[in-house]
Amino acid sequence: MDKEKMKEEIMDALGEVNDPELGIDIVNLGLIYGVDIDDEGNVKVTMTLTAMGCPLAGMINGAVTEAVKRVEGVKDVEVNIVWDPPWTKDRMSRYAKIALGIQ
């Protein structure tokens, strides 16, 4: 499978991972900053959380890892949580803003 197709499938899988507090998936929330795939099928997901010190970080990290591992061709997954650039509501999709009642 080519990397672009794999990346699409990974993003689809990540779209099934919900932020437990907000009930919206992490893709629509704008928490995914990047997905890198090497030639061996190792995947690095660069993401952030809505708040530093989020008590559910471990749970979200585990859910991301499990979702990505289900994609065909993925060998290993590394989740890199970053705080720069900081997450803002501007990163949310229109769907997420409507679902949460944000203008």
KEBA-691958 format. One record per residue (C-alpha): residue number from 0; x, y, z. Coordinates in Angstrom, 2 decimals, padded with zeros to 5 digits, always signed. Layout:
REM residues N
<atom><num>NUM</num><x>X</x><y>Y</y><z>Z</z></atom>
...
REM end
This chain:
REM residues 103
<atom><num>0</num><x>+000.00</x><y>+000.00</y><z>+000.00</z></atom>
<atom><num>1</num><x>+001.36</x><y>+003.42</y><z>-000.87</z></atom>
<atom><num>2</num><x>+001.99</x><y>+005.95</y><z>+001.88</z></atom>
<atom><num>3</num><x>-000.76</x><y>+008.36</y><z>+000.78</z></atom>
<atom><num>4</num><x>-003.39</x><y>+005.61</y><z>+000.87</z></atom>
<atom><num>5</num><x>-002.06</x><y>+004.43</y><z>+004.24</z></atom>
<atom><num>6</num><x>-002.16</x><y>+007.98</y><z>+005.59</z></atom>
<atom><num>7</num><x>-005.79</x><y>+008.32</y><z>+004.48</z></atom>
<atom><num>8</num><x>-006.68</x><y>+005.09</y><z>+006.28</z></atom>
<atom><num>9</num><x>-004.81</x><y>+006.22</y><z>+009.40</z></atom>
<atom><num>10</num><x>-006.69</x><y>+009.54</y><z>+009.42</z></atom>
<atom><num>11</num><x>-009.97</x><y>+007.62</y><z>+009.01</z></atom>
<atom><num>12</num><x>-009.00</x><y>+005.40</y><z>+011.97</z></atom>
<atom><num>13</num><x>-008.07</x><y>+008.46</y><z>+014.05</z></atom>
<atom><num>14</num><x>-011.47</x><y>+009.91</y><z>+013.21</z></atom>
<atom><num>15</num><x>-012.96</x><y>+007.12</y><z>+015.32</z></atom>
<atom><num>16</num><x>-011.01</x><y>+008.19</y><z>+018.44</z></atom>
<atom><num>17</num><x>-013.13</x><y>+010.55</y><z>+020.54</z></atom>
<atom><num>18</num><x>-011.95</x><y>+013.02</y><z>+023.14</z></atom>
<atom><num>19</num><x>-013.68</x><y>+011.52</y><z>+026.19</z></atom>
<atom><num>20</num><x>-014.52</x><y>+014.90</y><z>+027.71</z></atom>
<atom><num>21</num><x>-015.90</x><y>+016.56</y><z>+024.58</z></atom>
<atom><num>22</num><x>-017.33</x><y>+013.52</y><z>+022.76</z></atom>
<atom><num>23</num><x>-015.93</x><y>+014.72</y><z>+019.43</z></atom>
<atom><num>24</num><x>-013.26</x><y>+012.87</y><z>+017.46</z></atom>
<atom><num>25</num><x>-009.68</x><y>+014.08</y><z>+017.68</z></atom>
<atom><num>26</num><x>-009.44</x><y>+014.78</y><z>+013.94</z></atom>
<atom><num>27</num><x>-012.41</x><y>+017.18</y><z>+013.91</z></atom>
<atom><num>28</num><x>-011.09</x><y>+018.79</y><z>+017.08</z></atom>
<atom><num>29</num><x>-007.88</x><y>+019.61</y><z>+015.19</z></atom>
<atom><num>30</num><x>-005.65</x><y>+017.70</y><z>+017.61</z></atom>
<atom><num>31</num><x>-003.72</x><y>+015.82</y><z>+014.90</z></atom>
<atom><num>32</num><x>-000.79</x><y>+017.88</y><z>+013.67</z></atom>
<atom><num>33</num><x>+000.85</x><y>+015.27</y><z>+011.48</z></atom>
<atom><num>34</num><x>+001.21</x><y>+011.62</y><z>+010.47</z></atom>
<atom><num>35</num><x>+004.59</x><y>+010.41</y><z>+009.23</z></atom>
<atom><num>36</num><x>+005.14</x><y>+006.93</y><z>+007.80</z></atom>
<atom><num>37</num><x>+008.57</x><y>+005.46</y><z>+007.09</z></atom>
<atom><num>38</num><x>+009.36</x><y>+002.78</y><z>+004.48</z></atom>
<atom><num>39</num><x>+009.00</x><y>-000.04</y><z>+007.04</z></atom>
<atom><num>40</num><x>+005.47</x><y>+000.94</y><z>+008.09</z></atom>
<atom><num>41</num><x>+006.44</x><y>+002.68</y><z>+011.33</z></atom>
<atom><num>42</num><x>+004.03</x><y>+005.53</y><z>+012.02</z></atom>
<atom><num>43</num><x>+004.62</x><y>+008.66</y><z>+014.06</z></atom>
<atom><num>44</num><x>+001.50</x><y>+010.63</y><z>+015.01</z></atom>
<atom><num>45</num><x>+002.20</x><y>+014.18</y><z>+016.15</z></atom>
<atom><num>46</num><x>-000.72</x><y>+015.58</y><z>+018.10</z></atom>
<atom><num>47</num><x>-001.72</x><y>+017.79</y><z>+020.95</z></atom>
<atom><num>48</num><x>-004.43</x><y>+017.79</y><z>+023.59</z></atom>
<atom><num>49</num><x>-007.01</x><y>+020.45</y><z>+024.38</z></atom>
<atom><num>50</num><x>-005.32</x><y>+021.21</y><z>+027.71</z></atom>
<atom><num>51</num><x>-001.86</x><y>+020.68</y><z>+029.15</z></atom>
<atom><num>52</num><x>-001.99</x><y>+018.22</y><z>+032.03</z></atom>
<atom><num>53</num><x>-005.08</x><y>+016.54</y><z>+030.60</z></atom>
<atom><num>54</num><x>-005.86</x><y>+013.65</y><z>+032.99</z></atom>
<atom><num>55</num><x>-007.03</x><y>+011.54</y><z>+030.06</z></atom>
<atom><num>56</num><x>-003.79</x><y>+011.87</y><z>+028.06</z></atom>
<atom><num>57</num><x>-002.79</x><y>+008.25</y><z>+028.66</z></atom>
<atom><num>58</num><x>-006.19</x><y>+006.97</y><z>+027.62</z></atom>
<atom><num>59</num><x>-006.20</x><y>+009.06</y><z>+024.42</z></atom>
<atom><num>60</num><x>-002.61</x><y>+008.02</y><z>+023.66</z></atom>
<atom><num>61</num><x>-003.60</x><y>+004.35</y><z>+023.99</z></atom>
<atom><num>62</num><x>-006.70</x><y>+004.79</y><z>+021.83</z></atom>
<atom><num>63</num><x>-004.64</x><y>+006.52</y><z>+019.10</z></atom>
<atom><num>64</num><x>-002.05</x><y>+003.73</y><z>+019.16</z></atom>
<atom><num>65</num><x>-004.70</x><y>+001.01</y><z>+018.93</z></atom>
<atom><num>66</num><x>-006.60</x><y>+002.76</y><z>+016.12</z></atom>
<atom><num>67</num><x>-003.47</x><y>+003.24</y><z>+014.01</z></atom>
<atom><num>68</num><x>-002.27</x><y>-000.34</y><z>+014.60</z></atom>
<atom><num>69</num><x>-005.51</x><y>-001.64</y><z>+013.04</z></atom>
<atom><num>70</num><x>-004.55</x><y>-000.11</y><z>+009.68</z></atom>
<atom><num>71</num><x>-003.09</x><y>-002.65</y><z>+007.27</z></atom>
<atom><num>72</num><x>+000.66</x><y>-002.27</y><z>+006.80</z></atom>
<atom><num>73</num><x>+001.33</x><y>-000.45</y><z>+010.07</z></atom>
<atom><num>74</num><x>+004.23</x><y>-002.04</y><z>+011.92</z></atom>
<atom><num>75</num><x>+004.73</x><y>+000.22</y><z>+014.94</z></atom>
<atom><num>76</num><x>+003.17</x><y>+003.42</y><z>+016.28</z></atom>
<atom><num>77</num><x>+004.73</x><y>+006.31</y><z>+018.16</z></atom>
<atom><num>78</num><x>+002.49</x><y>+009.05</y><z>+019.54</z></atom>
<atom><num>79</num><x>+004.29</x><y>+012.34</y><z>+020.01</z></atom>
<atom><num>80</num><x>+002.28</x><y>+014.82</y><z>+022.10</z></atom>
<atom><num>81</num><x>+003.42</x><y>+018.40</y><z>+021.59</z></atom>
<atom><num>82</num><x>+002.34</x><y>+021.75</y><z>+023.03</z></atom>
<atom><num>83</num><x>+003.76</x><y>+023.98</y><z>+020.30</z></atom>
<atom><num>84</num><x>+001.86</x><y>+025.26</y><z>+018.48</z></atom>
<atom><num>85</num><x>-000.74</x><y>+025.38</y><z>+021.22</z></atom>
<atom><num>86</num><x>-004.20</x><y>+024.09</y><z>+020.36</z></atom>
<atom><num>87</num><x>-006.95</x><y>+026.67</y><z>+019.91</z></atom>
<atom><num>88</num><x>-010.60</x><y>+026.41</y><z>+018.97</z></atom>
<atom><num>89</num><x>-009.63</x><y>+027.78</y><z>+015.54</z></atom>
<atom><num>90</num><x>-008.18</x><y>+024.34</y><z>+014.70</z></atom>
<atom><num>91</num><x>-011.61</x><y>+022.70</y><z>+015.05</z></atom>
<atom><num>92</num><x>-013.59</x><y>+021.71</y><z>+011.98</z></atom>
<atom><num>93</num><x>-016.92</x><y>+023.37</y><z>+011.25</z></atom>
<atom><num>94</num><x>-018.60</x><y>+020.11</y><z>+012.31</z></atom>
<atom><num>95</num><x>-016.91</x><y>+020.15</y><z>+015.74</z></atom>
<atom><num>96</num><x>-017.77</x><y>+023.82</y><z>+016.30</z></atom>
<atom><num>97</num><x>-021.43</x><y>+023.20</y><z>+015.44</z></atom>
<atom><num>98</num><x>-021.57</x><y>+020.08</y><z>+017.62</z></atom>
<atom><num>99</num><x>-020.16</x><y>+022.00</y><z>+020.57</z></atom>
<atom><num>100</num><x>-022.17</x><y>+025.17</y><z>+019.95</z></atom>
<atom><num>101</num><x>-019.11</x><y>+027.32</y><z>+019.21</z></atom>
<atom><num>102</num><x>-019.41</x><y>+030.19</y><z>+016.74</z></atom>
REM end
